């Protein structure tokens, strides 16, 4: 153990001489994964398989791994999300679609290392949304992420469409507007960092109709806006061309209001499903706007096909507003309709350094651990800090299904790491489950030392998995995968499982 307590692995089979550059040793400086992203949206569903390369940042063997390359292996066709009723998604048809995509890609569940299943927008409100995500998360691969939620979807779209890369490369403030069937998501990206996200109940498929213009689906937000326009639209009735035009124009007006200066009208405020941006200065603040999502194909006039919804009308009206902007403000996305699913398949992935501690590989992989985040400060009781962290989730004691995420102060030494280990051991004494493994994530490279003290010195009997270099938050869940490569890098997928408890107004 080094004096500074930071962990260092020295693989015996590698001798790196002074001045020698090691860049592409699989499992040491880089590793690759097969990823799947599955998006079950209110309008459409699709998936994408990618080959992802992660490389280590910096020269240290404890440096973090970051995604550096993505090669698309297969893009599925776009399927209109099937419904059994206004409140239930047709699970069997979605299941068949995903099975077929795996077959066409020549892949099986065993081939997939990581990825995400996302259910978004109005689809998130359907009565079988949660069981659908859980089912496909189990089917789609041994290490899969189930994620949902308006802000999380906005974040993934901003990465997947290229808005973050654009902002970072040009040092500009970029607004990503991700337009779907049930909601539109906004991401404010400043110098490559997503600083704010928001979402509004405006989308192309709030009212859907068949080839004869008979209404087959109407969401609450669509009904509310049509009522404001003086129309009463019901299932089984015909929607007129004028009603479509007026509805599309009204939604575009609301969206441009939010883009221009934030929601000010009563209708826009009512339709917001998250809080709006804080201290937003509108078009004065942003240099570029990038549209993504299914409706973006209409906004950029790449697709004029009507899919039984208001998409073409909404896109046409948005273009009319955008033509008023100065030349160069509107930019093309790297990905349009597939932005969220690409972001899901790539940007949820993190990887540990080489200093993690695994007492038993049979404790991995593990799925859906609730993150309990605790800041461990010098000269404060570690057990009290952990109890307070548990209390945030109405937990009085440690139990199974948790990942303790520790943020440490200062430069650790043996005494401070021993103190943390003793505090952890203390709360484990009152655990609901004396046999469940202890999963730890840490922001500093002390995982191996902490795990060793807990297991070897304090004689903690349960299995211990301690992973370093992982960034998580209070509302996150994580999956921890099996060790990869010769230096036992551990992939971690961060996800957010946020399902509404009731239908929104």
C-alpha positions as CSV (number, residue, x, y, z in Angstrom):
1,X,0.0,0.0,0.0
2,X,1.4,3.4,-1.1
3,X,1.7,6.2,1.4
4,X,-0.9,8.3,-0.3
5,X,-3.4,5.4,0.0
6,X,-4.4,5.7,-3.7
7,X,-4.7,2.3,-5.3
8,X,-2.4,1.2,-8.1
9,X,-2.4,-2.0,-10.0
10,X,0.8,-3.3,-11.5
11,X,0.0,-6.1,-13.9
12,X,2.9,-8.6,-13.9
13,X,2.6,-9.4,-17.6
14,X,3.2,-5.8,-18.7
15,X,6.4,-3.7,-18.2
16,X,6.0,-0.2,-19.4
17,X,9.4,1.4,-19.9
18,X,10.2,5.0,-19.7
19,X,9.1,6.9,-22.8
20,X,7.1,4.0,-24.1
21,X,3.5,4.8,-25.2
22,X,0.8,2.2,-24.6
23,X,-2.4,3.2,-26.4
24,X,-4.3,0.2,-27.7
25,X,-3.9,-2.8,-25.4
26,X,-7.4,-4.3,-25.1
27,X,-8.4,-4.3,-21.5
28,X,-5.5,-2.1,-20.3
29,X,-5.8,1.2,-22.1
30,X,-9.0,0.6,-24.0
31,X,-11.8,-1.9,-24.4
32,X,-14.8,-2.3,-26.6
33,X,-18.5,-3.2,-26.0
34,X,-21.5,-4.0,-28.0
35,X,-24.4,-1.7,-27.0
36,X,-28.1,-1.6,-27.7
37,X,-30.4,1.4,-27.4
38,X,-34.2,0.7,-27.4
39,X,-36.6,3.6,-27.6
40,X,-40.3,2.9,-27.0
41,X,-41.9,6.3,-27.6
42,X,-45.4,7.6,-27.7
43,X,-45.3,7.8,-31.5
44,X,-42.5,5.5,-32.7
45,X,-40.3,2.7,-31.4
46,X,-36.9,1.7,-32.8
47,X,-33.5,0.4,-31.7
48,X,-29.9,0.6,-32.7
49,X,-26.9,-1.6,-32.1
50,X,-23.4,0.0,-31.8
51,X,-19.8,-1.1,-31.2
52,X,-18.4,1.3,-28.6
53,X,-14.7,1.9,-27.8
54,X,-13.7,3.3,-24.5
55,X,-10.2,4.6,-23.8
56,X,-8.5,5.7,-20.6
57,X,-8.1,9.4,-19.9
58,X,-4.5,10.3,-18.9
59,X,-1.5,8.2,-18.3
60,X,-2.3,6.8,-14.9
61,X,-3.6,3.2,-14.7
62,X,-6.3,4.6,-12.4
63,X,-7.5,7.1,-15.0
64,X,-11.2,7.0,-16.0
65,X,-12.4,5.4,-19.3
66,X,-14.4,7.6,-21.7
67,X,-16.3,6.7,-24.9
68,X,-14.0,7.7,-27.8
69,X,-15.6,5.9,-30.8
70,X,-19.0,4.5,-31.8
71,X,-19.7,2.4,-34.9
72,X,-23.3,1.7,-35.8
73,X,-23.8,-2.0,-36.4
74,X,-27.5,-2.0,-37.2
75,X,-30.4,0.5,-37.3
76,X,-33.9,-1.0,-37.0
77,X,-36.8,0.3,-39.1
78,X,-39.0,2.9,-37.4
79,X,-42.2,1.3,-36.1
80,X,-45.3,3.2,-35.0
81,X,-45.7,2.3,-31.3
82,X,-48.7,-0.1,-31.2
83,X,-51.5,0.3,-28.6
84,X,-54.2,-2.1,-27.4
85,X,-56.2,0.8,-26.0
86,X,-55.8,4.5,-25.1
87,X,-54.0,3.4,-21.9
88,X,-52.1,0.2,-22.8
89,X,-49.2,-0.5,-25.2
90,X,-49.3,-3.7,-27.2
91,X,-46.4,-5.5,-25.5
92,X,-46.6,-8.5,-27.9
93,X,-46.1,-6.4,-31.0
94,X,-43.2,-4.5,-29.5
95,X,-41.7,-7.8,-28.4
96,X,-41.9,-9.2,-31.9
97,X,-40.4,-6.1,-33.3
98,X,-37.4,-6.2,-31.0
99,X,-36.9,-10.0,-31.6
100,X,-36.9,-9.4,-35.3
101,X,-34.3,-6.6,-35.0
102,X,-32.0,-8.9,-33.1
103,X,-32.4,-11.5,-35.8
104,X,-31.8,-9.1,-38.6
105,X,-28.7,-7.7,-36.9
106,X,-27.4,-11.2,-36.4
107,X,-27.1,-10.7,-32.6
108,X,-28.4,-12.4,-29.5
109,X,-28.9,-11.2,-26.0
110,X,-25.7,-12.9,-25.0
111,X,-23.8,-10.7,-27.5
112,X,-24.8,-7.4,-25.8
113,X,-22.7,-5.9,-23.1
114,X,-24.6,-2.7,-22.2
115,X,-27.2,-0.3,-23.4
116,X,-30.6,1.2,-22.5
117,X,-34.3,0.7,-22.8
118,X,-36.1,4.0,-22.7
119,X,-39.8,4.6,-22.6
120,X,-40.7,8.2,-23.2
121,X,-43.2,10.9,-23.5
122,X,-46.9,10.0,-23.4
123,X,-45.9,6.3,-23.6
124,X,-44.5,6.7,-20.1
125,X,-48.0,7.4,-18.7
126,X,-49.5,4.2,-20.0
127,X,-50.6,1.6,-17.4
128,X,-48.1,-1.1,-18.5
129,X,-45.1,1.2,-19.1
130,X,-43.1,0.0,-16.1
131,X,-43.6,-3.7,-16.7
132,X,-42.7,-3.2,-20.4
133,X,-39.4,-1.6,-19.6
134,X,-38.6,-4.2,-16.9
135,X,-39.4,-7.0,-19.3
136,X,-37.2,-5.7,-22.2
137,X,-34.4,-4.8,-19.8
138,X,-34.3,-8.5,-18.8
139,X,-34.6,-9.8,-22.3
140,X,-32.3,-7.4,-24.2
141,X,-29.0,-8.5,-22.8
142,X,-27.1,-9.5,-19.7
143,X,-26.2,-5.8,-18.9
144,X,-29.0,-3.5,-19.9
145,X,-30.3,-0.1,-18.6
146,X,-34.0,0.8,-18.2
147,X,-34.4,4.5,-18.2
148,X,-37.3,6.9,-18.4
149,X,-38.1,10.5,-17.5
150,X,-38.4,13.8,-19.3
151,X,-35.2,15.4,-18.1
152,X,-33.2,12.3,-18.7
153,X,-34.6,11.9,-22.2
154,X,-33.7,15.5,-22.9
155,X,-30.1,14.9,-21.8
156,X,-29.7,11.8,-23.9
157,X,-31.2,13.5,-27.0
158,X,-28.8,16.4,-26.6
159,X,-25.8,14.0,-26.7
160,X,-27.3,11.7,-29.3
161,X,-28.2,14.4,-31.8
162,X,-24.7,16.1,-31.7
163,X,-25.8,19.3,-29.9
164,X,-23.3,18.7,-27.1
165,X,-20.4,18.1,-29.5
166,X,-21.4,21.2,-31.5
167,X,-21.4,23.3,-28.4
168,X,-18.1,21.9,-27.2
169,X,-16.2,22.2,-30.5
170,X,-17.4,25.7,-31.3
171,X,-17.6,27.0,-27.7
172,X,-21.2,28.1,-28.3
173,X,-24.4,28.0,-26.4
174,X,-26.8,25.6,-28.2
175,X,-30.5,24.9,-27.7
176,X,-31.5,21.3,-28.5
177,X,-35.2,21.0,-29.2
178,X,-36.2,17.3,-29.3
179,X,-39.7,17.0,-30.8
180,X,-41.5,13.7,-30.3
181,X,-45.1,12.4,-30.4
182,X,-46.2,13.4,-26.9
183,X,-43.6,15.8,-25.6
184,X,-40.9,18.3,-26.7
185,X,-37.7,18.4,-24.7
186,X,-35.3,21.3,-24.4
187,X,-31.7,21.1,-23.5
188,X,-29.5,24.2,-23.0
189,X,-25.9,23.3,-23.8
190,X,-23.2,25.8,-22.8
191,X,-19.6,25.2,-23.9
192,X,-20.3,21.4,-24.2
193,X,-22.1,21.1,-20.9
194,X,-25.9,20.5,-20.6
195,X,-26.8,23.1,-18.0
196,X,-30.6,22.9,-18.0
197,X,-33.3,20.6,-19.3
198,X,-37.1,21.0,-19.6
199,X,-40.1,19.4,-21.2
200,X,-43.5,20.5,-22.5
201,X,-46.6,18.5,-23.5
202,X,-46.5,19.4,-27.2
203,X,-46.0,16.7,-29.8
204,X,-47.2,15.4,-33.2
205,X,-49.2,12.5,-31.9
206,X,-51.3,14.1,-29.2
207,X,-54.1,13.5,-31.7
208,X,-53.8,10.5,-34.1
209,X,-56.1,9.4,-36.9
210,X,-56.4,6.7,-39.6
211,X,-56.4,7.0,-43.4
212,X,-59.9,8.3,-43.3
213,X,-59.1,11.0,-40.7
214,X,-61.1,9.2,-38.0
215,X,-59.5,10.0,-34.6
216,X,-58.0,6.9,-33.1
217,X,-56.2,8.5,-30.2
218,X,-56.3,11.7,-28.3
219,X,-54.2,12.6,-25.3
220,X,-55.3,15.0,-22.5
221,X,-52.9,17.8,-23.7
222,X,-54.3,17.5,-27.3
223,X,-57.9,17.7,-26.0
224,X,-57.0,20.8,-23.9
225,X,-55.4,22.7,-26.8
226,X,-58.3,21.8,-29.2
227,X,-60.8,23.1,-26.6
228,X,-58.8,26.3,-26.4
229,X,-59.2,26.6,-30.2
230,X,-62.9,26.0,-30.0
231,X,-62.9,22.5,-31.2
232,X,-64.3,19.3,-29.6
233,X,-62.5,16.3,-30.9
234,X,-63.5,12.8,-29.8
235,X,-62.5,9.2,-30.6
236,X,-64.3,7.8,-33.6
237,X,-65.1,11.3,-35.0
238,X,-63.5,12.8,-38.1
239,X,-60.8,15.5,-37.8
240,X,-60.9,18.1,-40.6
241,X,-58.0,19.6,-42.5
242,X,-58.7,23.0,-40.9
243,X,-58.6,21.5,-37.5
244,X,-55.2,19.8,-38.3
245,X,-53.8,23.1,-39.6
246,X,-55.1,25.1,-36.6
247,X,-53.8,22.6,-34.1
248,X,-50.4,22.3,-35.8
249,X,-50.1,26.1,-35.9
250,X,-51.1,26.5,-32.3
251,X,-48.6,24.0,-31.1
252,X,-45.8,25.6,-33.1
253,X,-46.7,29.0,-31.7
254,X,-46.4,27.6,-28.1
255,X,-43.1,26.0,-28.9
256,X,-41.6,29.1,-30.4
257,X,-42.8,31.1,-27.4
258,X,-40.8,28.8,-25.1
259,X,-37.8,29.0,-27.4
260,X,-37.9,32.7,-27.8
261,X,-38.2,33.7,-24.1
262,X,-39.7,30.8,-22.0
263,X,-43.3,30.0,-21.3
264,X,-45.3,33.2,-20.6
265,X,-48.9,32.4,-21.8
266,X,-51.2,30.5,-19.5
267,X,-51.4,27.6,-21.9
268,X,-47.6,27.2,-22.2
269,X,-47.3,27.3,-18.5
270,X,-50.0,24.7,-18.1
271,X,-48.4,22.3,-20.6
272,X,-45.0,22.3,-19.1
273,X,-44.3,18.9,-17.5
274,X,-41.1,20.0,-15.8
275,X,-40.1,23.4,-14.5
276,X,-38.9,25.8,-17.3
277,X,-35.3,27.0,-17.6
278,X,-34.1,29.3,-14.8
279,X,-32.9,32.8,-15.8
280,X,-33.3,32.0,-19.5
281,X,-32.7,35.0,-21.8
282,X,-34.1,33.3,-24.8
283,X,-32.7,33.9,-28.3
284,X,-30.3,36.5,-26.9
285,X,-28.5,33.7,-25.0
286,X,-28.1,31.1,-27.7
287,X,-26.1,31.0,-30.9
288,X,-27.4,27.8,-32.4
289,X,-30.6,25.7,-32.4
290,X,-30.6,22.0,-33.2
291,X,-33.8,20.0,-33.6
292,X,-34.0,16.3,-33.1
293,X,-36.7,13.7,-32.6
294,X,-39.3,12.3,-35.0
295,X,-40.8,15.7,-35.8
296,X,-37.3,17.1,-36.7
297,X,-37.6,15.2,-40.0
298,X,-40.5,17.5,-40.8
299,X,-38.9,20.6,-39.4
300,X,-35.9,20.2,-41.8
301,X,-38.3,19.1,-44.5
302,X,-36.6,15.8,-45.0
303,X,-39.9,13.8,-44.7
304,X,-43.3,15.0,-45.9
305,X,-45.0,11.7,-45.1
306,X,-48.0,11.9,-42.8
307,X,-48.1,9.0,-40.3
308,X,-51.6,9.6,-39.0
309,X,-50.6,12.5,-36.9
310,X,-49.9,16.3,-37.0
311,X,-46.2,15.9,-37.7
312,X,-46.0,17.5,-41.2
313,X,-48.3,20.4,-40.2
314,X,-46.3,21.0,-37.0
315,X,-43.0,20.8,-38.8
316,X,-44.2,23.2,-41.6
317,X,-45.3,25.8,-39.0
318,X,-42.1,25.5,-37.1
319,X,-40.1,26.2,-40.3
320,X,-42.1,29.4,-40.8
321,X,-41.0,30.7,-37.4
322,X,-37.4,29.6,-37.9
323,X,-37.1,31.4,-41.2
324,X,-37.3,34.7,-39.2
325,X,-34.1,33.8,-37.4
326,X,-30.7,35.1,-38.5
327,X,-28.8,32.9,-41.0
328,X,-26.7,30.2,-39.3
329,X,-28.7,30.0,-36.0
330,X,-30.5,26.8,-37.2
331,X,-28.0,23.9,-37.5
332,X,-28.5,20.3,-38.6
333,X,-28.3,17.5,-36.1
334,X,-25.9,14.6,-36.4
335,X,-29.0,12.4,-35.8
336,X,-32.7,13.3,-35.9
337,X,-35.3,10.8,-35.0
338,X,-32.7,8.4,-33.6
339,X,-31.0,11.0,-31.3
340,X,-32.4,9.7,-28.0
341,X,-31.8,6.0,-28.8
342,X,-28.2,6.7,-29.8
343,X,-27.6,8.8,-26.7
344,X,-29.2,6.0,-24.6
345,X,-26.9,3.4,-26.1
346,X,-23.7,5.3,-25.5
347,X,-23.9,8.1,-22.9
348,X,-25.2,6.1,-20.0
349,X,-22.0,4.1,-19.8
350,X,-19.2,4.7,-17.3
351,X,-16.3,2.5,-16.5
352,X,-14.2,2.2,-13.4
353,X,-10.5,2.7,-13.1
354,X,-8.4,-0.4,-12.4
355,X,-8.5,0.0,-8.6
356,X,-11.8,-1.6,-7.9
357,X,-12.3,-4.4,-5.3
358,X,-14.3,-7.5,-6.1
359,X,-14.4,-10.1,-3.4
360,X,-16.4,-12.6,-5.5
361,X,-17.0,-12.3,-9.2
362,X,-20.3,-14.2,-8.7
363,X,-21.8,-11.1,-7.2
364,X,-21.7,-9.5,-10.7
365,X,-23.4,-8.5,-12.8
366,X,-26.1,-6.8,-10.8
367,X,-29.0,-4.7,-12.0
368,X,-31.1,-1.8,-10.7
369,X,-29.2,-0.8,-7.5
370,X,-30.7,2.3,-5.9
371,X,-27.9,4.9,-5.3
372,X,-27.6,6.2,-1.8
373,X,-25.2,9.1,-2.0
374,X,-23.3,10.2,1.1
375,X,-20.7,13.0,1.5
376,X,-18.1,11.7,4.0
377,X,-16.5,14.8,5.6
378,X,-13.4,14.9,7.8
379,X,-14.0,14.8,11.5
380,X,-17.7,13.9,11.1
381,X,-19.2,10.6,12.0
382,X,-19.2,8.2,9.0
383,X,-22.1,6.1,10.4
384,X,-24.2,9.2,11.0
385,X,-23.6,10.4,7.5
386,X,-24.6,7.1,6.1
387,X,-27.7,7.0,8.3
388,X,-28.7,10.4,7.1
389,X,-28.2,9.3,3.5
390,X,-30.5,6.3,4.0
391,X,-33.1,8.5,5.7
392,X,-33.5,10.6,2.5
393,X,-35.2,7.5,1.1
394,X,-37.1,6.7,4.3
395,X,-34.8,3.8,5.1
396,X,-33.8,3.2,8.7
397,X,-31.1,0.6,7.9
398,X,-29.0,-0.9,5.2
399,X,-30.8,-3.4,3.0
400,X,-30.4,-5.3,-0.3
401,X,-30.7,-3.5,-3.6
402,X,-28.6,-0.5,-2.6
403,X,-25.3,1.0,-3.8
404,X,-23.6,3.3,-1.3
405,X,-22.0,6.1,-3.3
406,X,-19.4,7.9,-1.2
407,X,-17.9,11.3,-1.9
408,X,-14.7,11.8,0.1
409,X,-12.9,14.9,1.4
410,X,-9.3,15.7,1.1
411,X,-6.3,13.4,0.5
412,X,-7.1,10.0,1.9
413,X,-4.5,8.2,4.1
414,X,-4.7,4.8,5.8
415,X,-6.3,6.3,9.0
416,X,-9.1,8.1,7.1
417,X,-9.9,5.1,4.9
418,X,-9.9,2.9,8.0
419,X,-12.3,5.3,9.7
420,X,-14.7,5.1,6.7
421,X,-14.5,1.3,6.7
422,X,-15.4,1.2,10.4
423,X,-18.4,3.5,9.8
424,X,-19.6,1.3,7.0
425,X,-19.1,-1.8,9.1
426,X,-21.2,-0.2,11.8
427,X,-24.3,0.3,9.7
428,X,-24.0,-3.2,8.2
429,X,-24.6,-4.7,11.7
430,X,-28.3,-3.7,11.6
431,X,-28.9,-4.7,8.0
432,X,-32.2,-6.3,7.0
433,X,-30.3,-8.9,5.0
434,X,-27.0,-10.1,6.6
435,X,-26.0,-12.0,3.4
436,X,-26.6,-9.5,0.6
437,X,-23.5,-8.1,-1.0
438,X,-22.2,-4.6,-0.3
439,X,-21.9,-2.5,-3.4
440,X,-19.9,0.7,-3.1
441,X,-19.0,3.5,-5.6
442,X,-16.4,6.1,-4.8
443,X,-15.2,9.2,-6.5
444,X,-11.5,8.7,-5.5
445,X,-9.2,5.8,-6.2
446,X,-9.5,4.1,-2.8
447,X,-11.9,1.3,-3.7
448,X,-9.3,-1.5,-3.4
449,X,-7.9,-0.3,-0.1
450,X,-11.4,0.3,1.4
451,X,-12.6,-3.2,0.2
452,X,-9.5,-4.8,1.6
453,X,-9.9,-3.2,5.0
454,X,-13.5,-4.2,5.2
455,X,-12.9,-7.8,4.2
456,X,-9.5,-8.6,5.7
457,X,-9.2,-6.3,8.7
458,X,-12.8,-5.8,9.9
459,X,-13.8,-9.3,8.8
460,X,-17.0,-8.3,7.0
461,X,-18.6,-11.6,5.9
462,X,-20.8,-10.4,3.1
463,X,-19.3,-10.1,-0.4
464,X,-18.0,-6.6,-1.3
465,X,-17.9,-4.9,-4.6
466,X,-16.2,-1.5,-4.5
467,X,-15.9,0.5,-7.7
468,X,-14.0,3.8,-8.2
469,X,-14.3,6.7,-10.5
470,X,-18.1,6.6,-11.0
471,X,-20.2,9.7,-11.1
472,X,-23.8,9.2,-9.9
473,X,-26.6,11.2,-8.2
474,X,-29.2,10.7,-5.6
475,X,-32.0,9.8,-8.1
476,X,-29.9,7.4,-10.1
477,X,-29.9,3.6,-10.3
478,X,-27.0,1.7,-11.6
479,X,-26.2,-1.6,-13.1
480,X,-22.7,-3.0,-12.5
481,X,-21.3,-5.4,-15.1
482,X,-18.8,-8.1,-15.1
483,X,-15.1,-7.3,-15.1
484,X,-13.6,-6.6,-18.5
485,X,-10.1,-7.0,-19.8
486,X,-6.9,-7.9,-18.1
487,X,-7.0,-5.2,-15.5
488,X,-10.6,-5.8,-14.3
489,X,-12.2,-2.6,-15.5
490,X,-15.8,-2.7,-14.5
491,X,-18.5,-1.1,-16.7
492,X,-21.3,0.7,-14.9
493,X,-24.6,1.9,-16.5
494,X,-26.2,4.9,-14.8
495,X,-30.0,5.1,-15.2
496,X,-33.0,6.9,-13.9
497,X,-36.2,5.0,-13.2
498,X,-38.9,7.7,-12.9
499,X,-42.4,6.5,-13.5
500,X,-45.4,8.8,-12.8
501,X,-47.8,7.6,-10.1
502,X,-50.8,9.0,-11.8
503,X,-51.9,10.4,-15.1
504,X,-50.9,14.0,-15.7
505,X,-53.6,16.6,-16.2
